[in-house]
């Protein structure tokens, strides 16, 4: 970066740290005992998820998996169960993989360098920097969504922050402003600044500690930055979910999805194409249903790259099948005494409705 730019913004970190001392968040659950394990779990949960949503999940997760050994040795379904509702389930899968690697290959101790941390599943450059800064108070640079927004406005950085060239510029600016000492407080301060003041809409510029040097504020362009990604029309997909009760009506059939793809490794209701004949599925597994069938209202679920319309079809078996567990990836889920399983979000919603209607 040019010397002129560095001189102009020399007081950036001091202003941020001074604001944090008086207004920053200091009692978040992962701040109270900032070990690498606790910070890592919080950072993975906080990816694309708000703090208020994460806190109850985090506290419940820590009660069940208080250390990396407990997480590494846990059954995958139990880990997914604790993640159900947070979304982006690849995060949970990578969390479990990394726990196993650190426990088995590094005696439960997290690597101490940025390069080694980035080698672990699900840990990128910014997450690795957050672990080092927040857990160890080591010098490290982060660039999460909040930091990107602050820097984009302060410097009027052009381009969508997710674009490679824009990201490169933002990393340079993040390195420019990150102090060599007091990195833990500065890192948390930048996260807080973006979450509390420099918000996506209606930023609180009059009380921002960076107001005097913020180019977007001085040019009356805070609403223009960060530049938005050009929106593409999401494709639409539709399926039927078959909610098949056993004869007593107390259990419903769930199917474990393949490890890759959407809802990989989670439990869901059997699916068929939206125009497919349900009878073909029933005949395939020798299921005989009674006449008490029902179709619930559609559920619309949005993924990162498409919209999914789910049509729930409610069915009841007229007799028990010849083999209760016809397939190893099937599970008869007891509505009154549920097993701890990782469930896709819409499936959890539908199960709750079934319990409430029973």
Helices and strands as residue ranges (DSSP letters): H 3-8, H 12-23, H 29-32, H 36-46, H 51-64, H 68-72, H 76-83, H 90-105, H 114-118, H 125-130, I 131-135, H 136-136, H 145-155, H 164-177, H 183-192, I 193-197, G 205-207, G 211-213, H 215-218, G 222-224, E 235-245, E 251-256, E 267-268, E 270-273, H 278-284, E 294-295, E 299-302, E 306-316, E 330-334, H 345-357
